Amino acid sequence: MNRKFILVICALLFLIPRNVVAIPAEGTVFPEKDQWIGGLQLNNIQRRDFNKVPGGGSTVQYFVRASYGLTECFSLDGKLGLGDIIFDRENASRLEYQTGFAGGYGFRYLISDDPDGFTSVFGFQHISIHPMDVLLNGSKYEAVWDEWQGTLLFGHVLGASRVYAGPQYTTTQLKYKVDGNKQRLKVEDFWGAVLGADIELPQDFYLNLEVRFPAEQGFNIGINRRF
């Protein structure tokens, strides 16, 4: 696939969404062309503040994820799993939406790669969480947590691992209904940072660890294998 064509796709997909959020950046390990990487992932967002109401949201997600090497430098990412939402409203009842469907997709583009030195990666990811409804004080509460993200990661080889860091542009939407009446909340903070590591393990396995701040307090951990 033509390199310029891939760059155009990356730019268009990054510009289309209006809402971008802090979620796993998926690290710096790429599948080879026509090859797969699969694994399990835990993502935890401990606090996200919203701009219309006092209070914040949190979520825990469990995913089965996969990446496919469309070319040597372009990876398609997808995931399916479960997630919950907690909306801790100040001066109001705490809403705990029990675990329901969660899924996501995205891509990563390998800008540069020196196997013994520096690596740079541009990424775009989206996750959507659809937990179970909540009945509280005779009212029915429904919610959807939508997350989008753009990142630019810079990695460096350190022993059997690669550590990485970079900026992310991030926002979250919490869309919910109270007895059918729609509400939409957006976050207050948009810029954050990512720190992470890809740690090589035997038998083509590797461990991905990541923390994200200060727009949110979040982390993720995943175990993956090349196929």
KOLGUGU-252238 format. One record per residue (C-alpha): y, z, x; residue in one letter; residue number from 1. Coordinates in nm, 2 decimals, decimal comma. Last residue first. Layout:
N
R       v       w       u  residuo  num
R       Y       Z       X        A  NUM
...
END
This chain:
227
R       v       w       u  residuo  num
R   -1,51    1,58    0,09        F  227
R   -1,26    1,82    0,25        R  226
R   -1,28    2,18    0,13        R  225
R   -1,02    2,43   -0,01        N  224
R   -0,97    2,80   -0,06        I  223
R   -0,63    2,89   -0,21        G  222
R   -0,37    3,16   -0,21        I  221
R   -0,03    3,17   -0,39        N  220
R    0,29    3,37   -0,37        F  219
R    0,60    3,44   -0,58        G  218
R    0,92    3,64   -0,59        Q  217
R    1,17    3,40   -0,74        E  216
R    1,49    3,23   -0,63        A  215
R    1,45    3,43   -0,31        P  214
R    1,17    3,34   -0,23        F  213
R    0,83    3,17   -0,21        R  212
R    0,51    3,29   -0,03        V  211
R    0,21    3,07    0,08        E  210
R   -0,15    3,09    0,20        L  209
R   -0,39    2,79    0,22        N  208
R   -0,74    2,85    0,36        L  207
R   -0,95    2,57    0,50        Y  206
R   -1,30    2,44    0,46        F  205
R   -1,45    2,15    0,66        D  204
R   -1,77    2,34    0,74        Q  203
R   -1,59    2,61    0,94        P  202
R   -1,24    2,74    0,86        L  201
R   -0,89    2,60    0,94        E  200
R   -0,59    2,81    0,83        I  199
R   -0,31    2,62    0,65        D  198
R    0,00    2,85    0,66        A  197
R    0,30    2,92    0,44        G  196
R    0,67    3,00    0,40        L  195
R    0,87    2,83    0,12        V  194
R    1,24    2,87    0,05        A  193
R    1,45    2,88   -0,26        G  192
R    1,73    2,71   -0,44        W  191
R    1,76    2,71   -0,82        F  190
R    1,86    3,06   -0,95        D  189
R    1,96    3,15   -1,31        E  188
R    1,65    3,02   -1,49        V  187
R    1,64    2,84   -1,82        K  186
R    1,56    2,97   -2,17        L  185
R    1,47    2,76   -2,48        R  184
R    1,43    2,89   -2,83        Q  183
R    1,26    2,73   -3,13        K  182
R    1,23    2,89   -3,47        N  181
R    0,86    2,85   -3,59        G  180
R    0,80    3,22   -3,66        D  179
R    0,95    3,30   -3,32        V  178
R    0,91    3,00   -3,09        K  177
R    0,91    2,98   -2,72        Y  176
R    1,02    2,75   -2,43        K  175
R    1,05    2,91   -2,09        L  174
R    1,20    2,66   -1,86        Q  173
R    1,19    2,71   -1,48        T  172
R    1,40    2,59   -1,19        T  171
R    1,35    2,51   -0,82        T  170
R    1,49    2,30   -0,53        Y  169
R    1,27    2,39   -0,24        Q  168
R    1,35    2,44    0,13        P  167
R    1,10    2,45    0,42        G  166
R    0,84    2,64    0,61        A  165
R    0,50    2,56    0,77        Y  164
R    0,23    2,72    0,99        V  163
R   -0,06    2,51    1,10        R  162
R   -0,38    2,69    1,20        S  161
R   -0,65    2,68    1,46        A  160
R   -0,40    2,77    1,73        G  159
R   -0,05    2,73    1,60        L  158
R    0,03    2,37    1,50        V  157
R    0,37    2,33    1,35        H  156
R    0,48    2,24    0,99        G  155
R    0,81    2,13    0,83        F  154
R    0,81    2,12    0,45        L  153
R    1,05    1,94    0,21        L  152
R    0,99    2,06   -0,14        T  151
R    1,06    1,95   -0,50        G  150
R    0,94    2,15   -0,80        Q  149
R    0,88    2,15   -1,17        W  148
R    0,76    2,43   -1,39        E  147
R    0,72    2,45   -1,77        D  146
R    0,62    2,78   -1,94        W  145
R    0,52    2,73   -2,30        V  144
R    0,54    3,01   -2,56        A  143
R    0,45    3,11   -2,92        E  142
R    0,55    3,43   -3,10        Y  141
R    0,44    3,51   -3,45        K  140
R    0,62    3,79   -3,63        S  139
R    0,48    4,09   -3,83        G  138
R    0,60    4,34   -3,57        N  137
R    0,44    4,14   -3,29        L  136
R    0,17    3,87   -3,31        L  135
R    0,14    3,68   -2,98        V  134
R    0,02    3,32   -2,93        D  133
R   -0,23    3,24   -2,66        M  132
R   -0,10    3,09   -2,33        P  131
R    0,02    2,73   -2,27        H  130
R    0,12    2,70   -1,90        I  129
R    0,27    2,37   -1,75        S  128
R    0,28    2,29   -1,38        I  127
R    0,46    2,02   -1,20        H  126
R    0,48    1,92   -0,83        Q  125
R    0,68    1,70   -0,59        F  124
R    0,63    1,71   -0,22        G  123
R    0,78    1,58    0,11        F  122
R    0,59    1,66    0,42        V  121
R    0,69    1,70    0,79        S  120
R    0,45    1,77    1,08        T  119
R    0,52    1,90    1,43        F  118
R    0,29    1,93    1,72        G  117
R   -0,08    1,88    1,82        D  116
R   -0,18    1,65    1,54        P  115
R    0,17    1,49    1,53        D  114
R    0,24    1,39    1,17        D  113
R    0,55    1,24    1,01        S  112
R    0,67    1,17    0,65        I  111
R    0,34    1,27    0,48        L  110
R    0,41    1,22    0,11        Y  109
R    0,28    1,47   -0,14        R  108
R    0,21    1,42   -0,51        F  107
R    0,21    1,60   -0,84        G  106
R    0,00    1,73   -1,12        Y  105
R   -0,04    2,05   -1,33        G  104
R   -0,25    2,24   -1,58        G  103
R   -0,27    2,57   -1,77        A  102
R   -0,46    2,66   -2,08        F  101
R   -0,45    3,02   -2,21        G  100
R   -0,44    3,37   -2,09        T   99
R   -0,27    3,63   -2,31        Q   98
R    0,10    3,62   -2,39        Y   97
R    0,25    3,96   -2,32        E   96
R    0,59    4,01   -2,49        L   95
R    0,78    4,33   -2,40        R   94
R    0,98    4,46   -2,69        S   93
R    1,35    4,46   -2,67        A   92
R    1,64    4,63   -2,48        N   91
R    1,55    4,43   -2,17        E   90
R    1,30    4,16   -2,23        R   89
R    0,99    4,15   -2,01        D   88
R    0,83    3,81   -2,09        F   87
R    0,48    3,81   -1,96        I   86
R    0,30    3,47   -1,95        I   85
R   -0,07    3,39   -1,89        D   84
R   -0,25    3,11   -1,71        G   83
R   -0,58    2,92   -1,70        L   82
R   -0,71    2,62   -1,52        G   81
R   -0,67    2,25   -1,43        L   80
R   -0,52    2,10   -1,12        K   79
R   -0,39    1,77   -0,98        G   78
R   -0,26    1,63   -0,65        D   77
R   -0,21    1,26   -0,55        L   76
R   -0,17    1,22   -0,17        S   75
R    0,02    0,96    0,02        F   74
R    0,01    0,94    0,41        C   73
R   -0,33    0,79    0,49        E   72
R   -0,33    0,61    0,15        T   71
R   -0,43    0,71   -0,20        L   70
R   -0,58    1,02   -0,05        G   69
R   -0,69    1,23   -0,35        Y   68
R   -0,61    1,60   -0,39        S   67
R   -0,80    1,84   -0,62        A   66
R   -0,74    2,18   -0,79        R   65
R   -0,94    2,43   -0,99        V   64
R   -0,67    2,68   -1,09        F   63
R   -0,60    3,04   -1,18        Y   62
R   -0,24    3,12   -1,29        Q   61
R   -0,05    3,45   -1,31        V   60
R    0,29    3,46   -1,48        T   59
R    0,62    3,65   -1,48        S   58
R    0,93    3,64   -1,69        G   57
R    1,26    3,82   -1,68        G   56
R    1,51    4,02   -1,88        G   55
R    1,86    4,01   -2,00        P   54
R    1,90    3,69   -2,21        V   53
R    2,07    3,35   -2,17        K   52
R    2,04    3,28   -1,80        N   51
R    1,67    3,37   -1,72        F   50
R    1,53    3,57   -1,44        D   49
R    1,19    3,49   -1,28        R   48
R    0,97    3,77   -1,14        R   47
R    0,62    3,81   -1,01        Q   46
R    0,51    3,45   -1,00        I   45
R    0,14    3,45   -0,90        N   44
R   -0,07    3,15   -0,81        N   43
R   -0,44    3,17   -0,74        L   42
R   -0,62    2,85   -0,62        Q   41
R   -0,97    2,71   -0,60        L   40
R   -1,07    2,40   -0,41        G   39
R   -1,10    2,02   -0,37        G   38
R   -0,99    1,77   -0,11        I   37
R   -1,09    1,41   -0,17        W   36
R   -1,12    1,08    0,03        Q   35
R   -1,00    0,73   -0,04        D   34
R   -0,76    0,74    0,25        K   33
R   -0,80    1,08    0,44        E   32
R   -0,72    1,39    0,25        P   31
R   -0,39    1,57    0,36        F   30
R   -0,34    1,92    0,48        V   29
R    0,03    2,02    0,48        T   28
R    0,05    2,28    0,21        G   27
R    0,00    2,26   -0,17        E   26
R    0,37    2,33   -0,25        A   25
R    0,25    2,60   -0,50        P   24
R    0,51    2,66   -0,77        I   23
R    0,89    2,72   -0,77        A   22
R    1,05    2,51   -1,05        V   21
R    1,24    2,18   -1,12        V   20
R    1,40    2,09   -1,44        N   19
R    1,58    1,75   -1,49        R   18
R    1,27    1,54   -1,41        P   17
R    1,31    1,17   -1,33        I   16
R    1,48    1,20   -0,98        L   15
R    1,17    1,32   -0,79        F   14
R    0,94    1,07   -0,95        L   13
R    1,19    0,79   -0,87        L   12
R    1,23    0,89   -0,50        A   11
R    0,86    0,92   -0,44        C   10
R    0,78    0,59   -0,60        I    9
R    1,05    0,42   -0,39        V    8
R    0,90    0,58   -0,07        L    7
R    0,56    0,44   -0,17        I    6
R    0,70    0,09   -0,21        F    5
R    0,86    0,12    0,14        K    4
R    0,52    0,20    0,30        R    3
R    0,34   -0,10    0,13        N    2
R    0,00    0,00    0,00        M    1
END
